[in-house]
Structure formats: C-alpha cells, structure tokens
C-alpha cells in the first residue's frame, strides 16, 4: 500500500540513479535470477508502472541531477530531504509507519513538494 509507494518515491528522490528491475512495476513477488532468463509475470493486479513513470519524469528535472542534496531530518520512520539549485528548492518528506512527528519546513511557496 502506501509504504510501498513511499519507498518508490524515496527511491526516485534520493541522489543517483533509480533502479526498477524485472517486474517491480507490477509488484511481482518472484525473485528473478540475475544470470538466467527469467520471465516476468505481468498478470498482477498491483500495476504501479504509471506511478513509476511519473517519478521518472520528475527525476529528470535538473535540480535532481545538479542540485545540492540535504538530509534535514531522519529517524526510523520519517525522512525530510531536500534539493537546492540556484533559486529552486524541492522538499521530500517520507513517512513509512504513519508515525506522527512535527517538522518545520522553512521554504518559500515556490518550492516543489514531494
């Protein structure tokens, strides 16, 4: 559910390349082999490929490749991350356990929120 979507959003938000492998986009629980031909079962009811495409489009913005990446707050359940590039700012807050925490976000209204 929402934890899975948060993990995917975090995967694409973190600095560096994001990795989607052999059926991840349809939540195929089968662990594929790295060295053998292993077909993906595309008949799963949990297709998140459109969500992953959206994340991939966001990740292509210049701020994510050239911006300064900051870890502002993290604990076992919540991460507050950001990117800064020139006058641009992106803020990502990821909550994995419906954990309540108060986070002060000091940013202009022009920031992009994730």
N, C-alpha and C positions, 0 to 999 in steps of 0.2 A: 503494500500500500504506500502510504505517504513516506515511510522511512526509505523505501526503495527509490522513490522519486527524489528525495533529499540527497541520497547517496549519488545518484546520477548527476544531479545539479552540482553537487560538490565536486565530483569527478571532472566536470567540464569547467568549473570555476577555478580550480587550482592551476597554478602556473605549469606550463608544459603541455605536452600532447595528451589528449584524451584517448582512451582505448576502448573500443567496442569489439567484442570477439565472439564469433561463432554462435549466434543465437541469443546473445544478450538482449537484443532489441525485441525479442518475443518472449523473454524470460524463460527460455528453455533450460530446465534444471539439469539436463545431461551435461556432464563434464567432458568436453571434447578432447581428443588426443591432439597433441602438438605435432606429432610426426606421422600420423596415419590419416588417410582420407576418412573424414567423419562427417556425415551429412547432418544438417540442422533440421529439426522437426519444426516446420513453420505453422503447424496447426494448434498453436496455443492461444487461449482466449485473452492473454495479457500481452497485447501488442503495444509497446511503448516507442515504436520507431518514429512516430511523428514528434513526440516529446524530445527524443534524441536529436532529430533533425533541427528542431528549434534551438536546442542547446548548442549544436554545432554552428548554426548561423550566428548566434550571439558570440561564441568563442572567436569568430573570425574578425571581430572588431579590433582595431589597432590597440586599444587600451589593454587588452588581454595578452598581447604579444610584446608590447614595448613599455607598458606601464610598470610602476613600482608596486609590488605585491606586499601587502601588510597583513599580519595576523594581529588583530587588535584584542581579541578575547577568545579563549577556548577553555573548555573543560571536557569532561567525558561525554556530555550530551549536546553542547551548543558550541558553534564556531561563528565568530564575527570576523569577516575578512574584507579586505578592500583592495582596489587598484586605484592608482593616481597617475594621470598623464596630462601634463600641462594644466588646463583648467577643467579637465574631465575627471569624474570620480565614479566608481562603481562600488556598491556595497553588497556583500552577500552575507546573509545570516541564515545558518543552517541548524535546525533543531531536530534531533533524532529520537527523543524519548518523550515528547510532549512535556518537556521539562520547563518550568517557569523560571525565568531569570530576567532581571531588568537590565537593559542595555541602553546606554545613552549614545545616540547617533548624532554626532556633530557634523553636519553636512549641509550644503546648500540644497535648495529644492530642485536643482538641475542634475543631481546625482541619479544614476541608474541603479535601481534596487533589484536584487536577485533573490 
